[in-house]
Amino acid sequence: DCVLTYFAMLKSAVTNGAMAFRVAGRASCRRIMRVNVPSVLQARSFSASVSDAEKPWYMLGVEVTSQMGELPKDLREDYEIQGFVKGIEAKLRGTTDDAILKDASLGQKVTDVLSARRNEREAPLKEAQKKEAEAASLDLLVAAQEKEGAVTTDSGLVIRTTQEGTGATATMESQVVVHYEGRLPDGKVFDSSLQRGEPATFPVANLIPGWSEGLTLMKEGGKAVMTIPSNLAYGHVGAGSVIPPHTAIEFDVEVIEVKNA
């Protein structure tokens, strides 16, 4: 049987441009194949070079490649692709080199290279998302500032009292029992104690800066709307999939109880 036609196809599937390579195996099966790949994973059909016996395994190879996620986009150099294919061959044949596999520095190198390339590839999209988030956040902050009774602090927090409290004022050493509802600039609610039907208790000093500052401007029994710029919220990191980076957020807050030490 001709050996490693699948691996030849895998090589061609993840390589940009034209390349020539030798398929290992018996002398009668060795051949030079020249393939043209217009873009990653958009190879032309090679069915003419695949025997009937090989076709099911060719299909499997294509399927495996399609499940590699973004990896094919980040394998760029010929030696990287060749080493990758050799690793697959060694695993299938049971001939892996333990010395290579135990070298932790090699794994770190792979991680560093792929991470750098992924960041490079994703940079334009992230920049576009940043500009979109900043524009939406600015609109939210300006709209909040224009509402009657709104106060903008030196830090940039916008707070508007909707019900004056009559009890104790929270300090950075306080714990507070609050009801709250948080929204993104588009109005989407991302967290709400009101929807859960149970107030939350927080140490004032352990909250995002905008919350901590806003609570110290409120009294027990008071209600307010806090519009918090990104730098006083979750900044350039965001909060998982809930709050995007560079996003201002807005909260309705009711201080039910202030617990001062």
N, C-alpha and C positions, 0 to 999 in steps of 0.2 A: 504493500500500500504506500502511496505517496504520503510523506510525513509533513505535518504542519502547514497544510494549505490554509487551515483555519487561522493560524497565526499570521500568515501572510495577509489574509483578508483583514484581520484585526489591525495590523500595521497600517494598511492602506486606509482604513476607516478613520484613523485618528491623526493622519498626517496631512498637512496642507501642501499643495504644490505637487511637483513630479518627483518620483523617487524610484530607484531600482534596488532590488534586493534579491538575495538568493534563498530559495526554499530548501531547507536541509532535508536529507533523506538519501535513498539509494541513487546511484548515478543516473539511472534511467528516469528518475523523478526530478532531478535538479534542473532548474531553469531560471532564467532571469526574467522578471516580470516588471514591466514599466507601467505605472498607473498614474492617472491624473485625477486629483481630488480638488474640486473647486472650493470646498470649505470643509471644516471639521464635520465628520459624520454625514457628509453629503456626497459620498463616493458614487461613481458610475457603477453600473451593473457589471459584475465579473463572472456571470453565470457560465460564460463560454469556457472559462479556465477551471471550472469546478466539475469534477466527475460526478456521475450519478451517485456513487457510493459516498462521496464527500458532501453532497448537497444538504442532507439533514444536519450535519455538523457545522456546515457553513451557516445555516439558518440559526443554529444555536449560538454560534459566535456573534452573529449580528444582534441577536436578542440580548446576550450578555453585555455587549458593548452599549446597547441602548439603555441599560440599567446602570451605567457608570455615572449618571448625573452630569455634573459640570467638569469632571476630571478630564475628558478628552480635549476640552478647550484649553486646559492648562499644561498639557504635555506638548512641548514645542520643539525641542531639540531631537535630532535623529537618535542620539545616544540614549536619551530618556525613553523614547519609544522602544528602542531595541532592548534596553534593560528590562523594561516593563514586560515585553513579550517573552523574554527569556525567563523571567520569574514565573509567568503563567505556565510556560512549557515545563519548567523544573517541578512545579507543584503538581501538574498533571502526571508527570513521569515518576514522581517520588524521588527526585534527585536534587532537592533543595540543599543549598550550602548553608549549614548551621552557623558558620563563622560570620557570614554576611548578615544572617537574620538576628544574631545576637549583638551586633554592633549598634548600640543605641544612637550613636552620632549620625548614622545614616538615616535613621527614622526622623531625627530632628532636622536633618538637611531637607528631606522631602517635605516635612511640615512647613519649614521656613520658605522654601521655594514656591510651593503651591499657595501658601497664604499670601505671599507678596504678589503673585500673579493674579490671584482672585481679587485682591484689593485693587490692583491696577485695572482689571477688567470691569470691576463694579464701580470704579470711581466716577465715571460720567453720570451713571444713574443716581448715585448717592448725592452728587452735587445738584442734580436737577430736583431731587426730593427735598434737599436742604432748602433750596430757593423757594419751592412751593410751600414748605412748612413755615418758613420765615414770613412769607407774604401773608399767609392765612393767619398767622399769629399776630402780625402787625395790625391786620384788620380787626381782629378780636380785641386787642388792647385799645386801639383808637375808639372803637365802638363803646367799650366799657368806660373810657375816660369821658366820653361825651354825655353819659347819663347823669341826670340830676343827682347830686349828693355824692358823686364819686370823688375819691381822694387818691392821688398818686403820691406814694412815698418816695423818699430819696433813692431807694433801691430799685424802684420801678414797679413795685406792687400797686395794683389798683384795687381799692376796697370801697365798697358801697354798703353802708348800713341800711338794712331794711326793717330792723326792729331793735330799738335800744335796749340793752340789758340793764339790770338794776343791781346785780350781785357783784361778786368779787371779780377783779380783773386778773386774767391769767398772766403768769410770768414764765420765764424760761425754765424755772424750777417746778412749775405746776404740772399736774396731770389734768386732762380735760375729758369730759364725757360729751360727745358731740354726735349730732346727726349731720350727714353731709351727702352731697351728690356732685360728682366730678364730670365735666364735659370737655370734649375736644373742640377746636375752633368750628368744626362743622355741626356742632350740637349733639354729637353722639355721646351718650352716657357711657363712661368706662368703669365707674365704680359708684355704688350708692348704698349707704346704710339704710336709707329710706326704703329702698326696694327689698332689702333683707329684713326690714322690720325690727331692727335691733341697733341701738346706738353703739358707737365704738369709743374705747378709752385709749388715749394716747399720751405719752410724755411729750410735752411741748418741744423740748430740746431735741427730740429724736426724729422730727419730721423734716420734710423738705423746707428750705429756707423761707419760701413764700408763705407756707402754712404757719410756721413758727412765728414769723413776724405778724401775720394777720391775726393770729389768736391773741397775741399780747396787746392788740388794739381793741379787743372785744371784752365784754363783761358777761358774767353768767346770766343766761336768759336772753342774750342778744342773738340776732341773726344778721348775716352779711353775705354779700357776694364778693368773693376774692377772684380777681383775674391775675394770674401769675405768669410773668414772662418766663421763657425757657430757662434762662440762667438762674432763676430762683426755683425751678422745678427739676426736670430731669436732664436738662442741657443737651449736649451733643450725643449723649448715650441713649436717651429715651428710656422707656420702661418695658422691656421685652417687646411683645407684639401688640401691647395695649396702647402705649403712648409713643409715637414716632420721635426720633431725635429732632431737636431744634423747635419743639412745639410748645406754645403757650397753652395753659389749661385754665379752666374756670370752675369754681366751686361755689355752691350754695352751702353755707355753714350755719348751724345752730349750736350755740354753746349751752348745753343742758346743765352742766355742773363743772365748777372749777375746784380742784383739790390742791390746795396749797400746803406745802410741808410745814 
